Amino acid sequence: MVVQGDTGYVFSFTYPGRDGTVAEDDDTPATRHSVLQVAAARVVGGRPHCDRDEPVVLDLSPAP
């Protein structure tokens, strides 16, 4: 998680080509392809919530 101002951003890695049928040492795109996802984390109704479909604008520049 990265926090900027009042918003926290949750990062997760997914591996869309891996379905459990390909060996980990198989050198194919299915074993090398990964996707980084990010979502803004908010509290909704007293519970944490992330909307993966919400557009995110995030500045990863170092703080001054």
mmJSON file of the N, C-alpha and C atoms, coordinates in Angstrom:
{"data_MODEL":{"atom_site":{
"group_PDB":["ATOM","ATOM","ATOM","ATOM","ATOM","ATOM","ATOM","ATOM","ATOM","ATOM","ATOM","ATOM","ATOM","ATOM","ATOM","ATOM","ATOM","ATOM","ATOM","ATOM","ATOM","ATOM","ATOM","ATOM","ATOM","ATOM","ATOM","ATOM","ATOM","ATOM","ATOM","ATOM","ATOM","ATOM","ATOM","ATOM","ATOM","ATOM","ATOM","ATOM","ATOM","ATOM","ATOM","ATOM","ATOM","ATOM","ATOM","ATOM","ATOM","ATOM","ATOM","ATOM","ATOM","ATOM","ATOM","ATOM","ATOM","ATOM","ATOM","ATOM","ATOM","ATOM","ATOM","ATOM","ATOM","ATOM","ATOM","ATOM","ATOM","ATOM","ATOM","ATOM","ATOM","ATOM","ATOM","ATOM","ATOM","ATOM","ATOM","ATOM","ATOM","ATOM","ATOM","ATOM","ATOM","ATOM","ATOM","ATOM","ATOM","ATOM","ATOM","ATOM","ATOM","ATOM","ATOM","ATOM","ATOM","ATOM","ATOM","ATOM","ATOM","ATOM","ATOM","ATOM","ATOM","ATOM","ATOM","ATOM","ATOM","ATOM","ATOM","ATOM","ATOM","ATOM","ATOM","ATOM","ATOM","ATOM","ATOM","ATOM","ATOM","ATOM","ATOM","ATOM","ATOM","ATOM","ATOM","ATOM","ATOM","ATOM","ATOM","ATOM","ATOM","ATOM","ATOM","ATOM","ATOM","ATOM","ATOM","ATOM","ATOM","ATOM","ATOM","ATOM","ATOM","ATOM","ATOM","ATOM","ATOM","ATOM","ATOM","ATOM","ATOM","ATOM","ATOM","ATOM","ATOM","ATOM","ATOM","ATOM","ATOM","ATOM","ATOM","ATOM","ATOM","ATOM","ATOM","ATOM","ATOM","ATOM","ATOM","ATOM","ATOM","ATOM","ATOM","ATOM","ATOM","ATOM","ATOM","ATOM","ATOM","ATOM","ATOM","ATOM","ATOM","ATOM","ATOM","ATOM","ATOM","ATOM","ATOM","ATOM"],
"id":[1,2,3,4,5,6,7,8,9,10,11,12,13,14,15,16,17,18,19,20,21,22,23,24,25,26,27,28,29,30,31,32,33,34,35,36,37,38,39,40,41,42,43,44,45,46,47,48,49,50,51,52,53,54,55,56,57,58,59,60,61,62,63,64,65,66,67,68,69,70,71,72,73,74,75,76,77,78,79,80,81,82,83,84,85,86,87,88,89,90,91,92,93,94,95,96,97,98,99,100,101,102,103,104,105,106,107,108,109,110,111,112,113,114,115,116,117,118,119,120,121,122,123,124,125,126,127,128,129,130,131,132,133,134,135,136,137,138,139,140,141,142,143,144,145,146,147,148,149,150,151,152,153,154,155,156,157,158,159,160,161,162,163,164,165,166,167,168,169,170,171,172,173,174,175,176,177,178,179,180,181,182,183,184,185,186,187,188,189,190,191,192],
"type_symbol":["N","C","C","N","C","C","N","C","C","N","C","C","N","C","C","N","C","C","N","C","C","N","C","C","N","C","C","N","C","C","N","C","C","N","C","C","N","C","C","N","C","C","N","C","C","N","C","C","N","C","C","N","C","C","N","C","C","N","C","C","N","C","C","N","C","C","N","C","C","N","C","C","N","C","C","N","C","C","N","C","C","N","C","C","N","C","C","N","C","C","N","C","C","N","C","C","N","C","C","N","C","C","N","C","C","N","C","C","N","C","C","N","C","C","N","C","C","N","C","C","N","C","C","N","C","C","N","C","C","N","C","C","N","C","C","N","C","C","N","C","C","N","C","C","N","C","C","N","C","C","N","C","C","N","C","C","N","C","C","N","C","C","N","C","C","N","C","C","N","C","C","N","C","C","N","C","C","N","C","C","N","C","C","N","C","C","N","C","C","N","C","C"],
"label_atom_id":["N","CA","C","N","CA","C","N","CA","C","N","CA","C","N","CA","C","N","CA","C","N","CA","C","N","CA","C","N","CA","C","N","CA","C","N","CA","C","N","CA","C","N","CA","C","N","CA","C","N","CA","C","N","CA","C","N","CA","C","N","CA","C","N","CA","C","N","CA","C","N","CA","C","N","CA","C","N","CA","C","N","CA","C","N","CA","C","N","CA","C","N","CA","C","N","CA","C","N","CA","C","N","CA","C","N","CA","C","N","CA","C","N","CA","C","N","CA","C","N","CA","C","N","CA","C","N","CA","C","N","CA","C","N","CA","C","N","CA","C","N","CA","C","N","CA","C","N","CA","C","N","CA","C","N","CA","C","N","CA","C","N","CA","C","N","CA","C","N","CA","C","N","CA","C","N","CA","C","N","CA","C","N","CA","C","N","CA","C","N","CA","C","N","CA","C","N","CA","C","N","CA","C","N","CA","C","N","CA","C","N","CA","C","N","CA","C","N","CA","C","N","CA","C"],
"label_alt_id":[null,null,null,null,null,null,null,null,null,null,null,null,null,null,null,null,null,null,null,null,null,null,null,null,null,null,null,null,null,null,null,null,null,null,null,null,null,null,null,null,null,null,null,null,null,null,null,null,null,null,null,null,null,null,null,null,null,null,null,null,null,null,null,null,null,null,null,null,null,null,null,null,null,null,null,null,null,null,null,null,null,null,null,null,null,null,null,null,null,null,null,null,null,null,null,null,null,null,null,null,null,null,null,null,null,null,null,null,null,null,null,null,null,null,null,null,null,null,null,null,null,null,null,null,null,null,null,null,null,null,null,null,null,null,null,null,null,null,null,null,null,null,null,null,null,null,null,null,null,null,null,null,null,null,null,null,null,null,null,null,null,null,null,null,null,null,null,null,null,null,null,null,null,null,null,null,null,null,null,null,null,null,null,null,null,null,null,null,null,null,null,null],
"label_comp_id":["MET","MET","MET","VAL","VAL","VAL","VAL","VAL","VAL","GLN","GLN","GLN","GLY","GLY","GLY","ASP","ASP","ASP","THR","THR","THR","GLY","GLY","GLY","TYR","TYR","TYR","VAL","VAL","VAL","PHE","PHE","PHE","SER","SER","SER","PHE","PHE","PHE","THR","THR","THR","TYR","TYR","TYR","PRO","PRO","PRO","GLY","GLY","GLY","ARG","ARG","ARG","ASP","ASP","ASP","GLY","GLY","GLY","THR","THR","THR","VAL","VAL","VAL","ALA","ALA","ALA","GLU","GLU","GLU","ASP","ASP","ASP","ASP","ASP","ASP","ASP","ASP","ASP","THR","THR","THR","PRO","PRO","PRO","ALA","ALA","ALA","THR","THR","THR","ARG","ARG","ARG","HIS","HIS","HIS","SER","SER","SER","VAL","VAL","VAL","LEU","LEU","LEU","GLN","GLN","GLN","VAL","VAL","VAL","ALA","ALA","ALA","ALA","ALA","ALA","ALA","ALA","ALA","ARG","ARG","ARG","VAL","VAL","VAL","VAL","VAL","VAL","GLY","GLY","GLY","GLY","GLY","GLY","ARG","ARG","ARG","PRO","PRO","PRO","HIS","HIS","HIS","CYS","CYS","CYS","ASP","ASP","ASP","ARG","ARG","ARG","ASP","ASP","ASP","GLU","GLU","GLU","PRO","PRO","PRO","VAL","VAL","VAL","VAL","VAL","VAL","LEU","LEU","LEU","ASP","ASP","ASP","LEU","LEU","LEU","SER","SER","SER","PRO","PRO","PRO","ALA","ALA","ALA","PRO","PRO","PRO"],
"label_asym_id":["A","A","A","A","A","A","A","A","A","A","A","A","A","A","A","A","A","A","A","A","A","A","A","A","A","A","A","A","A","A","A","A","A","A","A","A","A","A","A","A","A","A","A","A","A","A","A","A","A","A","A","A","A","A","A","A","A","A","A","A","A","A","A","A","A","A","A","A","A","A","A","A","A","A","A","A","A","A","A","A","A","A","A","A","A","A","A","A","A","A","A","A","A","A","A","A","A","A","A","A","A","A","A","A","A","A","A","A","A","A","A","A","A","A","A","A","A","A","A","A","A","A","A","A","A","A","A","A","A","A","A","A","A","A","A","A","A","A","A","A","A","A","A","A","A","A","A","A","A","A","A","A","A","A","A","A","A","A","A","A","A","A","A","A","A","A","A","A","A","A","A","A","A","A","A","A","A","A","A","A","A","A","A","A","A","A","A","A","A","A","A","A"],
"label_entity_id":["1","1","1","1","1","1","1","1","1","1","1","1","1","1","1","1","1","1","1","1","1","1","1","1","1","1","1","1","1","1","1","1","1","1","1","1","1","1","1","1","1","1","1","1","1","1","1","1","1","1","1","1","1","1","1","1","1","1","1","1","1","1","1","1","1","1","1","1","1","1","1","1","1","1","1","1","1","1","1","1","1","1","1","1","1","1","1","1","1","1","1","1","1","1","1","1","1","1","1","1","1","1","1","1","1","1","1","1","1","1","1","1","1","1","1","1","1","1","1","1","1","1","1","1","1","1","1","1","1","1","1","1","1","1","1","1","1","1","1","1","1","1","1","1","1","1","1","1","1","1","1","1","1","1","1","1","1","1","1","1","1","1","1","1","1","1","1","1","1","1","1","1","1","1","1","1","1","1","1","1","1","1","1","1","1","1","1","1","1","1","1","1"],
"label_seq_id":[1,1,1,2,2,2,3,3,3,4,4,4,5,5,5,6,6,6,7,7,7,8,8,8,9,9,9,10,10,10,11,11,11,12,12,12,13,13,13,14,14,14,15,15,15,16,16,16,17,17,17,18,18,18,19,19,19,20,20,20,21,21,21,22,22,22,23,23,23,24,24,24,25,25,25,26,26,26,27,27,27,28,28,28,29,29,29,30,30,30,31,31,31,32,32,32,33,33,33,34,34,34,35,35,35,36,36,36,37,37,37,38,38,38,39,39,39,40,40,40,41,41,41,42,42,42,43,43,43,44,44,44,45,45,45,46,46,46,47,47,47,48,48,48,49,49,49,50,50,50,51,51,51,52,52,52,53,53,53,54,54,54,55,55,55,56,56,56,57,57,57,58,58,58,59,59,59,60,60,60,61,61,61,62,62,62,63,63,63,64,64,64],
"pdbx_PDB_ins_code":[null,null,null,null,null,null,null,null,null,null,null,null,null,null,null,null,null,null,null,null,null,null,null,null,null,null,null,null,null,null,null,null,null,null,null,null,null,null,null,null,null,null,null,null,null,null,null,null,null,null,null,null,null,null,null,null,null,null,null,null,null,null,null,null,null,null,null,null,null,null,null,null,null,null,null,null,null,null,null,null,null,null,null,null,null,null,null,null,null,null,null,null,null,null,null,null,null,null,null,null,null,null,null,null,null,null,null,null,null,null,null,null,null,null,null,null,null,null,null,null,null,null,null,null,null,null,null,null,null,null,null,null,null,null,null,null,null,null,null,null,null,null,null,null,null,null,null,null,null,null,null,null,null,null,null,null,null,null,null,null,null,null,null,null,null,null,null,null,null,null,null,null,null,null,null,null,null,null,null,null,null,null,null,null,null,null,null,null,null,null,null,null],
"Cartn_x":[0.843,0.0,0.891,0.473,1.116,0.076,0.439,-0.483,-0.017,-0.947,-0.691,-1.853,-1.558,-2.632,-3.608,-4.879,-5.939,-6.282,-5.551,-5.913,-4.794,-5.175,-4.24,-4.476,-3.419,-3.519,-2.987,-3.789,-3.431,-2.92,-1.748,-1.149,-1.216,-1.522,-1.517,-1.01,-0.353,0.129,-0.779,-1.163,-1.963,-1.224,-1.553,-0.91,-2.003,-2.549,-3.737,-3.551,-2.333,-2.128,-1.973,-1.905,-1.682,-3.004,-3.333,-4.596,-4.376,-3.122,-2.824,-2.476,-2.553,-2.274,-0.889,-0.182,1.129,2.191,3.236,4.323,5.042,5.483,6.147,7.423,8.111,9.351,9.126,7.88,7.553,7.852,8.737,9.147,8.214,6.993,6.0,5.472,4.81,4.231,3.294,2.651,1.736,2.45,3.718,4.454,5.262,5.397,6.175,5.307,4.069,3.193,2.595,2.712,2.047,1.469,0.513,-0.167,-0.148,0.176,0.128,-1.171,-1.957,-3.213,-3.102,-3.808,-3.836,-5.266,-5.649,-6.978,-6.868,-7.686,-7.737,-8.503,-7.963,-8.608,-9.36,-10.607,-11.446,-12.235,-12.764,-13.65,-15.075,-15.89,-17.283,-18.138,-19.004,-19.863,-19.066,-17.917,-17.088,-16.2,-16.18,-15.359,-14.451,-13.259,-12.375,-12.988,-12.776,-13.356,-12.4,-12.241,-11.475,-12.325,-12.425,-13.131,-12.078,-11.847,-10.806,-11.094,-12.336,-12.691,-12.623,-12.392,-12.308,-10.964,-10.968,-9.698,-8.864,-7.552,-6.642,-5.595,-5.369,-4.289,-3.33,-2.121,-1.18,0.169,0.745,2.068,3.071,3.956,4.947,6.296,6.312,7.549,7.965,9.26,9.693,9.229,8.952,8.535,9.713,9.43,10.523,11.205],
"Cartn_y":[-1.169,0.0,1.235,2.24,3.542,4.564,5.451,6.482,7.83,8.553,9.912,10.769,11.741,12.584,11.746,11.85,11.127,9.789,9.377,8.162,7.139,5.9,4.788,4.045,3.54,2.803,1.396,0.427,-0.976,-1.495,-2.127,-2.706,-4.22,-4.864,-6.327,-6.813,-7.944,-8.582,-9.76,-9.882,-11.024,-11.718,-12.958,-13.778,-14.407,-13.631,-14.068,-15.317,-15.643,-16.823,-18.114,-18.011,-19.206,-19.734,-20.901,-21.513,-22.81,-23.083,-24.291,-25.484,-25.33,-26.463,-26.388,-25.252,-25.06,-25.179,-25.936,-26.089,-24.753,-24.456,-23.188,-22.991,-24.09,-23.948,-23.958,-23.977,-23.914,-22.499,-22.345,-21.026,-20.537,-20.239,-19.735,-18.404,-17.626,-16.37,-16.565,-17.711,-17.948,-17.925,-18.319,-18.328,-17.056,-16.215,-14.979,-13.742,-13.797,-12.639,-12.334,-11.097,-10.666,-9.278,-8.914,-7.629,-6.979,-5.692,-4.934,-4.147,-4.321,-3.593,-2.652,-1.524,-0.583,-0.084,0.101,0.629,1.542,2.587,3.48,2.771,2.834,2.204,3.279,2.982,3.913,3.128,3.832,3.209,3.55,2.524,2.696,1.918,2.609,1.94,1.29,1.904,1.367,0.207,-0.125,-1.248,-0.796,-1.387,-1.025,-1.457,-0.64,-0.923,-0.446,-1.258,-0.897,-1.194,-0.227,-0.418,-0.548,-1.777,-2.012,-1.316,-0.932,-0.294,1.229,1.792,3.245,3.737,4.747,5.288,5.843,5.65,6.089,7.007,8.15,9.049,9.045,8.571,8.365,8.932,9.76,10.328,9.566,8.817,8.02,8.722,10.043,10.803,10.82,10.836,10.914,12.204,12.128,13.307,14.283,15.587,16.574,16.569],
"Cartn_z":[0.0,0.0,0.0,-0.742,-0.778,-0.346,0.564,1.034,0.514,-0.102,-0.554,-0.091,0.77,1.298,2.103,1.761,2.469,1.839,0.813,0.087,0.148,0.382,0.307,-0.998,-1.592,-2.848,-2.635,-3.01,-2.849,-4.188,-4.16,-5.362,-5.256,-6.363,-6.373,-7.727,-7.694,-8.907,-9.225,-10.484,-10.908,-12.044,-12.247,-13.27,-14.128,-15.076,-15.803,-16.651,-17.064,-17.897,-17.118,-15.808,-14.985,-14.464,-14.895,-14.47,-13.706,-13.331,-12.575,-13.443,-14.761,-15.641,-16.284,-16.095,-16.705,-15.62,-15.876,-14.909,-14.735,-13.504,-13.213,-14.027,-14.397,-15.158,-16.666,-17.091,-18.513,-19.003,-19.964,-20.431,-21.543,-21.171,-22.116,-21.597,-22.441,-21.96,-20.767,-20.681,-19.564,-18.223,-18.184,-16.918,-16.702,-17.71,-17.571,-17.471,-17.876,-17.953,-16.583,-16.146,-14.921,-15.148,-14.332,-14.44,-13.061,-13.02,-11.787,-11.772,-10.714,-10.574,-9.387,-9.453,-8.34,-8.162,-6.912,-6.604,-5.395,-5.375,-4.218,-3.106,-1.895,-0.742,0.039,0.312,1.073,2.11,3.081,4.059,3.655,3.416,3.025,4.023,4.72,5.694,6.824,7.168,8.236,7.836,6.545,6.069,4.933,4.82,3.702,2.371,1.359,0.038,-1.051,-2.094,-3.286,-4.513,-5.409,-6.68,-7.773,-8.249,-9.264,-10.578,-10.828,-12.091,-12.033,-10.863,-10.728,-11.278,-12.15,-12.647,-11.492,-11.579,-10.53,-11.136,-10.5,-10.878,-9.695,-9.919,-8.829,-9.223,-8.365,-8.6,-7.757,-8.387,-7.671,-7.565,-7.783,-7.636,-6.167,-5.887,-4.494,-3.827,-2.544,-1.799,-1.713,-1.744,-1.684,-0.325],
"occupancy":[1.0,1.0,1.0,1.0,1.0,1.0,1.0,1.0,1.0,1.0,1.0,1.0,1.0,1.0,1.0,1.0,1.0,1.0,1.0,1.0,1.0,1.0,1.0,1.0,1.0,1.0,1.0,1.0,1.0,1.0,1.0,1.0,1.0,1.0,1.0,1.0,1.0,1.0,1.0,1.0,1.0,1.0,1.0,1.0,1.0,1.0,1.0,1.0,1.0,1.0,1.0,1.0,1.0,1.0,1.0,1.0,1.0,1.0,1.0,1.0,1.0,1.0,1.0,1.0,1.0,1.0,1.0,1.0,1.0,1.0,1.0,1.0,1.0,1.0,1.0,1.0,1.0,1.0,1.0,1.0,1.0,1.0,1.0,1.0,1.0,1.0,1.0,1.0,1.0,1.0,1.0,1.0,1.0,1.0,1.0,1.0,1.0,1.0,1.0,1.0,1.0,1.0,1.0,1.0,1.0,1.0,1.0,1.0,1.0,1.0,1.0,1.0,1.0,1.0,1.0,1.0,1.0,1.0,1.0,1.0,1.0,1.0,1.0,1.0,1.0,1.0,1.0,1.0,1.0,1.0,1.0,1.0,1.0,1.0,1.0,1.0,1.0,1.0,1.0,1.0,1.0,1.0,1.0,1.0,1.0,1.0,1.0,1.0,1.0,1.0,1.0,1.0,1.0,1.0,1.0,1.0,1.0,1.0,1.0,1.0,1.0,1.0,1.0,1.0,1.0,1.0,1.0,1.0,1.0,1.0,1.0,1.0,1.0,1.0,1.0,1.0,1.0,1.0,1.0,1.0,1.0,1.0,1.0,1.0,1.0,1.0,1.0,1.0,1.0,1.0,1.0,1.0],
"B_iso_or_equiv":[0.0,0.0,0.0,0.0,0.0,0.0,0.0,0.0,0.0,0.0,0.0,0.0,0.0,0.0,0.0,0.0,0.0,0.0,0.0,0.0,0.0,0.0,0.0,0.0,0.0,0.0,0.0,0.0,0.0,0.0,0.0,0.0,0.0,0.0,0.0,0.0,0.0,0.0,0.0,0.0,0.0,0.0,0.0,0.0,0.0,0.0,0.0,0.0,0.0,0.0,0.0,0.0,0.0,0.0,0.0,0.0,0.0,0.0,0.0,0.0,0.0,0.0,0.0,0.0,0.0,0.0,0.0,0.0,0.0,0.0,0.0,0.0,0.0,0.0,0.0,0.0,0.0,0.0,0.0,0.0,0.0,0.0,0.0,0.0,0.0,0.0,0.0,0.0,0.0,0.0,0.0,0.0,0.0,0.0,0.0,0.0,0.0,0.0,0.0,0.0,0.0,0.0,0.0,0.0,0.0,0.0,0.0,0.0,0.0,0.0,0.0,0.0,0.0,0.0,0.0,0.0,0.0,0.0,0.0,0.0,0.0,0.0,0.0,0.0,0.0,0.0,0.0,0.0,0.0,0.0,0.0,0.0,0.0,0.0,0.0,0.0,0.0,0.0,0.0,0.0,0.0,0.0,0.0,0.0,0.0,0.0,0.0,0.0,0.0,0.0,0.0,0.0,0.0,0.0,0.0,0.0,0.0,0.0,0.0,0.0,0.0,0.0,0.0,0.0,0.0,0.0,0.0,0.0,0.0,0.0,0.0,0.0,0.0,0.0,0.0,0.0,0.0,0.0,0.0,0.0,0.0,0.0,0.0,0.0,0.0,0.0,0.0,0.0,0.0,0.0,0.0,0.0],
"pdbx_formal_charge":[null,null,null,null,null,null,null,null,null,null,null,null,null,null,null,null,null,null,null,null,null,null,null,null,null,null,null,null,null,null,null,null,null,null,null,null,null,null,null,null,null,null,null,null,null,null,null,null,null,null,null,null,null,null,null,null,null,null,null,null,null,null,null,null,null,null,null,null,null,null,null,null,null,null,null,null,null,null,null,null,null,null,null,null,null,null,null,null,null,null,null,null,null,null,null,null,null,null,null,null,null,null,null,null,null,null,null,null,null,null,null,null,null,null,null,null,null,null,null,null,null,null,null,null,null,null,null,null,null,null,null,null,null,null,null,null,null,null,null,null,null,null,null,null,null,null,null,null,null,null,null,null,null,null,null,null,null,null,null,null,null,null,null,null,null,null,null,null,null,null,null,null,null,null,null,null,null,null,null,null,null,null,null,null,null,null,null,null,null,null,null,null],
"auth_seq_id":[1,1,1,2,2,2,3,3,3,4,4,4,5,5,5,6,6,6,7,7,7,8,8,8,9,9,9,10,10,10,11,11,11,12,12,12,13,13,13,14,14,14,15,15,15,16,16,16,17,17,17,18,18,18,19,19,19,20,20,20,21,21,21,22,22,22,23,23,23,24,24,24,25,25,25,26,26,26,27,27,27,28,28,28,29,29,29,30,30,30,31,31,31,32,32,32,33,33,33,34,34,34,35,35,35,36,36,36,37,37,37,38,38,38,39,39,39,40,40,40,41,41,41,42,42,42,43,43,43,44,44,44,45,45,45,46,46,46,47,47,47,48,48,48,49,49,49,50,50,50,51,51,51,52,52,52,53,53,53,54,54,54,55,55,55,56,56,56,57,57,57,58,58,58,59,59,59,60,60,60,61,61,61,62,62,62,63,63,63,64,64,64],
"auth_comp_id":["MET","MET","MET","VAL","VAL","VAL","VAL","VAL","VAL","GLN","GLN","GLN","GLY","GLY","GLY","ASP","ASP","ASP","THR","THR","THR","GLY","GLY","GLY","TYR","TYR","TYR","VAL","VAL","VAL","PHE","PHE","PHE","SER","SER","SER","PHE","PHE","PHE","THR","THR","THR","TYR","TYR","TYR","PRO","PRO","PRO","GLY","GLY","GLY","ARG","ARG","ARG","ASP","ASP","ASP","GLY","GLY","GLY","THR","THR","THR","VAL","VAL","VAL","ALA","ALA","ALA","GLU","GLU","GLU","ASP","ASP","ASP","ASP","ASP","ASP","ASP","ASP","ASP","THR","THR","THR","PRO","PRO","PRO","ALA","ALA","ALA","THR","THR","THR","ARG","ARG","ARG","HIS","HIS","HIS","SER","SER","SER","VAL","VAL","VAL","LEU","LEU","LEU","GLN","GLN","GLN","VAL","VAL","VAL","ALA","ALA","ALA","ALA","ALA","ALA","ALA","ALA","ALA","ARG","ARG","ARG","VAL","VAL","VAL","VAL","VAL","VAL","GLY","GLY","GLY","GLY","GLY","GLY","ARG","ARG","ARG","PRO","PRO","PRO","HIS","HIS","HIS","CYS","CYS","CYS","ASP","ASP","ASP","ARG","ARG","ARG","ASP","ASP","ASP","GLU","GLU","GLU","PRO","PRO","PRO","VAL","VAL","VAL","VAL","VAL","VAL","LEU","LEU","LEU","ASP","ASP","ASP","LEU","LEU","LEU","SER","SER","SER","PRO","PRO","PRO","ALA","ALA","ALA","PRO","PRO","PRO"],
"auth_asym_id":["A","A","A","A","A","A","A","A","A","A","A","A","A","A","A","A","A","A","A","A","A","A","A","A","A","A","A","A","A","A","A","A","A","A","A","A","A","A","A","A","A","A","A","A","A","A","A","A","A","A","A","A","A","A","A","A","A","A","A","A","A","A","A","A","A","A","A","A","A","A","A","A","A","A","A","A","A","A","A","A","A","A","A","A","A","A","A","A","A","A","A","A","A","A","A","A","A","A","A","A","A","A","A","A","A","A","A","A","A","A","A","A","A","A","A","A","A","A","A","A","A","A","A","A","A","A","A","A","A","A","A","A","A","A","A","A","A","A","A","A","A","A","A","A","A","A","A","A","A","A","A","A","A","A","A","A","A","A","A","A","A","A","A","A","A","A","A","A","A","A","A","A","A","A","A","A","A","A","A","A","A","A","A","A","A","A","A","A","A","A","A","A"],
"auth_atom_id":["N","CA","C","N","CA","C","N","CA","C","N","CA","C","N","CA","C","N","CA","C","N","CA","C","N","CA","C","N","CA","C","N","CA","C","N","CA","C","N","CA","C","N","CA","C","N","CA","C","N","CA","C","N","CA","C","N","CA","C","N","CA","C","N","CA","C","N","CA","C","N","CA","C","N","CA","C","N","CA","C","N","CA","C","N","CA","C","N","CA","C","N","CA","C","N","CA","C","N","CA","C","N","CA","C","N","CA","C","N","CA","C","N","CA","C","N","CA","C","N","CA","C","N","CA","C","N","CA","C","N","CA","C","N","CA","C","N","CA","C","N","CA","C","N","CA","C","N","CA","C","N","CA","C","N","CA","C","N","CA","C","N","CA","C","N","CA","C","N","CA","C","N","CA","C","N","CA","C","N","CA","C","N","CA","C","N","CA","C","N","CA","C","N","CA","C","N","CA","C","N","CA","C","N","CA","C","N","CA","C","N","CA","C","N","CA","C","N","CA","C","N","CA","C"],
"pdbx_PDB_model_num":[1,1,1,1,1,1,1,1,1,1,1,1,1,1,1,1,1,1,1,1,1,1,1,1,1,1,1,1,1,1,1,1,1,1,1,1,1,1,1,1,1,1,1,1,1,1,1,1,1,1,1,1,1,1,1,1,1,1,1,1,1,1,1,1,1,1,1,1,1,1,1,1,1,1,1,1,1,1,1,1,1,1,1,1,1,1,1,1,1,1,1,1,1,1,1,1,1,1,1,1,1,1,1,1,1,1,1,1,1,1,1,1,1,1,1,1,1,1,1,1,1,1,1,1,1,1,1,1,1,1,1,1,1,1,1,1,1,1,1,1,1,1,1,1,1,1,1,1,1,1,1,1,1,1,1,1,1,1,1,1,1,1,1,1,1,1,1,1,1,1,1,1,1,1,1,1,1,1,1,1,1,1,1,1,1,1,1,1,1,1,1,1]
}}}
